[in-house]
Amino acid sequence: MSDIAGFFFPDQLHLAASLTMIVTSFFTSALTAAVGLGGGVALIAIMATVMPASALVPVHGVVQLGSNAGRALVQLKHVDWLIALWFAVGAAIGAAVGGAIAVELPPAVLKAGIGLFVLWVVWGKAPHFGKAPKRVMAAAGFASTFLSMFFGAAGPIGGAVLSTLGLPRHGFVANQAITALIMHIFKIIAFGALGFAFAPWLGLIVLMIASGFLGTLAGSRLLGRMDEKSFKTGFRWVMTALALNLLFQAVRGWLG
């Protein structure tokens, strides 16, 4: 493999796996841009089937940073900066606490944790907070960033709180993007402080971010133009299949 190809397609992955992740980044970013949530969870569920466990959460975090930055840029005029500020306060604390206790989870434990988390996201009942004040986003920032240090995709926690603020649809998508961006920034800083080497994955990350931005543009054009009920039903069952596959792999790993 040439030096250029080696930069974009790391030796730790088969070429087919790298290409799959690039294409997946496009569709999961389009999903989140169109309906506000779900792309990050779908991406990590698919990445967990092909990526080394040690690199999964940090690489996912950088890719999601790029994806959410693109989505936030497209929807920037709808961002509520007070919501972002409160979320950032909690996210900084969540990353610091998570980084202080973060350990490299065994592959089987990581896959089982992500599988169970995905099942909770798609089948669990979202918490109801009533009409919440914007400062409650500090708690959402802490919880989502802390959990994201271990299981990668905790955006639905912030989304559940955002949904109580009475935002219009474009406002929800924009503020979900900016808060997820903040979460991943603090998470990446924490993983860097813990000594994770991002360099071997940089080329693949660049391609995934680029394809994710194209997905964001495509998904933004679909915002408000789809049958959400049918789509969300299909999404729930696809995610359930991915989660069950991860749990199967985890059990197989434990049994040797």
PLY file of the C-alpha trace (Angstrom):
ply
format ascii 1.0
element vertex 256
property float x
property float y
property float z
element edge 255
property int vertex1
property int vertex2
end_header
0.00 0.00 0.00
1.39 3.43 -0.94
2.17 6.04 1.70
-0.87 8.12 0.66
-3.21 5.13 0.76
-1.67 4.07 4.06
-2.44 7.51 5.50
-6.11 7.36 4.58
-6.64 3.63 5.17
-4.94 2.48 8.41
-3.27 -0.92 8.58
-5.39 -1.80 11.63
-8.46 -2.15 9.37
-9.25 -4.02 6.18
-9.86 -1.72 3.21
-13.50 -2.83 3.01
-14.03 -1.90 6.66
-12.56 1.58 6.11
-14.75 2.17 3.05
-17.81 0.95 4.96
-17.13 3.46 7.73
-16.74 6.33 5.24
-20.08 5.53 3.58
-21.72 4.99 6.97
-20.53 8.43 8.12
-22.41 9.99 5.18
-25.71 8.28 5.95
-25.57 8.68 9.73
-24.80 12.41 9.39
-27.71 12.75 6.96
-29.92 10.95 9.49
-29.03 13.32 12.30
-29.36 16.42 10.12
-32.82 15.29 9.01
-34.34 14.25 12.34
-31.99 15.70 14.97
-30.81 12.48 16.64
-29.69 8.92 15.99
-26.70 9.28 13.70
-24.04 9.11 16.39
-25.60 6.03 17.96
-25.92 4.32 14.57
-22.33 5.16 13.65
-20.77 3.78 16.81
-22.92 0.65 16.63
-21.54 -0.04 13.15
-17.98 1.04 14.00
-17.97 -1.32 16.98
-18.32 -4.29 14.63
-15.10 -3.49 12.73
-12.89 -1.18 14.86
-10.36 -2.16 17.52
-11.94 -1.53 20.91
-9.06 0.67 22.08
-9.60 3.16 19.24
-13.39 3.01 18.94
-14.55 5.76 21.31
-11.74 8.29 20.62
-11.98 7.96 16.81
-15.77 8.11 16.95
-15.47 11.27 19.04
-13.32 13.09 16.46
-15.57 12.02 13.57
-18.64 13.18 15.46
-16.93 16.46 16.27
-16.55 17.08 12.54
-20.08 15.92 11.79
-21.65 18.11 14.47
-19.48 21.09 13.52
-20.79 20.86 9.96
-24.39 20.53 11.14
-24.00 23.41 13.60
-22.53 25.59 10.84
-25.44 24.84 8.51
-27.97 25.61 11.27
-25.97 28.34 13.05
-28.69 30.98 12.97
-30.94 28.73 15.06
-28.40 28.17 17.88
-29.31 29.47 21.36
-25.93 30.42 22.84
-27.22 30.45 26.44
-28.13 26.77 26.04
-24.64 26.10 24.64
-22.96 27.92 27.54
-24.83 26.01 30.24
-24.12 22.72 28.46
-20.39 23.56 28.18
-20.12 24.10 31.93
-21.47 20.61 32.63
-19.52 19.03 29.77
-16.19 20.34 31.08
-16.86 18.78 34.47
-18.12 15.52 32.93
-14.99 15.13 30.80
-12.73 15.85 33.77
-14.48 13.32 36.01
-14.75 10.71 33.24
-11.11 11.19 32.28
-10.02 10.73 35.87
-11.58 7.26 36.06
-11.46 6.21 32.41
-9.91 2.84 31.76
-9.53 0.85 28.57
-12.55 -1.45 28.65
-12.16 -5.04 27.40
-13.63 -5.44 23.88
-16.47 -7.69 25.06
-17.46 -5.25 27.82
-17.35 -2.29 25.43
-19.52 -4.06 22.83
-22.00 -5.20 25.46
-22.17 -1.70 26.94
-22.76 -0.07 23.55
-25.32 -2.74 22.59
-27.30 -2.20 25.80
-27.01 1.58 25.48
-28.39 1.43 21.92
-31.32 -0.70 23.07
-32.06 1.81 25.83
-31.93 4.72 23.37
-34.34 3.15 20.85
-36.72 1.36 23.23
-36.40 3.21 26.54
-38.83 5.89 27.60
-37.31 9.36 27.44
-37.34 11.14 30.79
-39.84 13.95 31.26
-38.70 17.07 33.05
-41.70 19.31 32.51
-40.90 22.76 31.18
-37.22 22.88 32.09
-35.14 26.07 32.44
-32.12 26.42 30.16
-29.69 25.99 33.06
-30.73 22.31 33.31
-28.52 21.84 30.24
-25.53 21.94 32.60
-26.69 18.63 34.09
-27.25 17.25 30.59
-23.74 18.33 29.61
-22.22 16.56 32.59
-24.16 13.30 32.16
-23.77 13.00 28.39
-20.05 13.85 28.33
-19.27 11.57 31.27
-21.06 8.59 29.68
-19.63 9.43 26.26
-16.11 8.85 27.64
-17.02 5.18 27.99
-19.70 4.40 25.40
-19.16 7.05 22.73
-22.67 8.14 21.75
-24.54 9.83 24.58
-26.17 12.59 22.54
-29.70 11.30 23.22
-29.30 12.37 26.86
-28.82 15.99 25.86
-31.54 15.57 23.26
-34.01 14.38 25.90
-33.40 17.52 27.94
-33.45 19.80 24.89
-36.85 18.42 23.97
-38.28 19.96 27.17
-37.25 23.51 26.29
-40.03 24.12 23.77
-37.69 24.69 20.84
-38.97 24.70 17.24
-37.74 21.86 15.05
-34.85 23.75 13.43
-33.87 25.10 16.84
-33.81 21.60 18.28
-31.58 20.28 15.47
-29.22 23.27 15.72
-28.88 23.15 19.49
-28.50 19.37 19.47
-25.61 19.89 17.04
-23.85 22.59 19.06
-24.20 20.73 22.36
-22.96 17.48 20.82
-20.03 19.42 19.32
-19.14 20.78 22.75
-19.38 17.31 24.28
-16.97 15.83 21.74
-14.50 18.72 22.07
-14.12 18.12 25.79
-14.01 14.35 25.29
-11.21 14.58 22.73
-9.22 16.87 25.03
-9.61 14.28 27.79
-8.51 11.36 25.59
-5.53 13.39 24.38
-4.54 14.03 27.98
-4.83 10.29 28.63
-2.30 9.67 25.83
-4.42 8.25 23.01
-2.54 8.44 19.68
-4.89 9.96 17.10
-2.25 10.23 14.34
-2.58 6.67 12.86
-6.31 7.28 12.34
-6.11 10.85 11.09
-6.52 10.13 7.36
-9.57 7.92 7.87
-11.03 10.51 10.24
-10.62 13.22 7.57
-12.47 11.10 4.98
-15.25 10.25 7.43
-15.69 13.91 8.39
-15.79 14.94 4.73
-18.38 12.31 3.85
-20.29 13.24 7.01
-20.43 16.90 5.95
-21.88 15.88 2.59
-24.42 13.80 4.51
-25.25 16.83 6.65
-25.98 18.90 3.54
-28.17 16.13 2.13
-30.00 15.58 5.41
-30.58 19.31 5.95
-32.42 19.45 2.63
-34.70 16.67 3.86
-35.45 18.35 7.19
-39.22 18.54 7.49
-39.91 16.62 4.26
-40.23 13.03 5.43
-42.72 10.74 7.07
-41.10 10.66 10.50
-43.34 7.97 11.97
-42.47 5.36 9.33
-38.84 6.38 9.30
-38.42 6.15 13.08
-40.08 2.72 13.15
-37.62 1.40 10.58
-34.70 3.07 12.34
-35.67 1.49 15.66
-35.63 -2.03 14.21
-32.36 -1.56 12.33
-30.70 -0.26 15.50
-32.11 -3.17 17.46
-30.52 -5.61 15.03
-27.17 -3.82 15.33
-27.39 -3.84 19.13
-28.23 -7.55 19.26
-25.29 -8.27 16.96
-22.97 -6.41 19.34
-24.35 -8.35 22.31
-23.83 -11.61 20.38
-20.21 -10.63 19.70
-19.73 -9.75 23.35
-21.08 -13.10 24.54
-18.93 -14.91 21.98
-15.92 -12.98 23.27
-16.62 -13.92 26.87
-17.05 -17.59 25.95
-13.78 -17.54 24.02
0 1
1 2
2 3
3 4
4 5
5 6
6 7
7 8
8 9
9 10
10 11
11 12
12 13
13 14
14 15
15 16
16 17
17 18
18 19
19 20
20 21
21 22
22 23
23 24
24 25
25 26
26 27
27 28
28 29
29 30
30 31
31 32
32 33
33 34
34 35
35 36
36 37
37 38
38 39
39 40
40 41
41 42
42 43
43 44
44 45
45 46
46 47
47 48
48 49
49 50
50 51
51 52
52 53
53 54
54 55
55 56
56 57
57 58
58 59
59 60
60 61
61 62
62 63
63 64
64 65
65 66
66 67
67 68
68 69
69 70
70 71
71 72
72 73
73 74
74 75
75 76
76 77
77 78
78 79
79 80
80 81
81 82
82 83
83 84
84 85
85 86
86 87
87 88
88 89
89 90
90 91
91 92
92 93
93 94
94 95
95 96
96 97
97 98
98 99
99 100
100 101
101 102
102 103
103 104
104 105
105 106
106 107
107 108
108 109
109 110
110 111
111 112
112 113
113 114
114 115
115 116
116 117
117 118
118 119
119 120
120 121
121 122
122 123
123 124
124 125
125 126
126 127
127 128
128 129
129 130
130 131
131 132
132 133
133 134
134 135
135 136
136 137
137 138
138 139
139 140
140 141
141 142
142 143
143 144
144 145
145 146
146 147
147 148
148 149
149 150
150 151
151 152
152 153
153 154
154 155
155 156
156 157
157 158
158 159
159 160
160 161
161 162
162 163
163 164
164 165
165 166
166 167
167 168
168 169
169 170
170 171
171 172
172 173
173 174
174 175
175 176
176 177
177 178
178 179
179 180
180 181
181 182
182 183
183 184
184 185
185 186
186 187
187 188
188 189
189 190
190 191
191 192
192 193
193 194
194 195
195 196
196 197
197 198
198 199
199 200
200 201
201 202
202 203
203 204
204 205
205 206
206 207
207 208
208 209
209 210
210 211
211 212
212 213
213 214
214 215
215 216
216 217
217 218
218 219
219 220
220 221
221 222
222 223
223 224
224 225
225 226
226 227
227 228
228 229
229 230
230 231
231 232
232 233
233 234
234 235
235 236
236 237
237 238
238 239
239 240
240 241
241 242
242 243
243 244
244 245
245 246
246 247
247 248
248 249
249 250
250 251
251 252
252 253
253 254
254 255
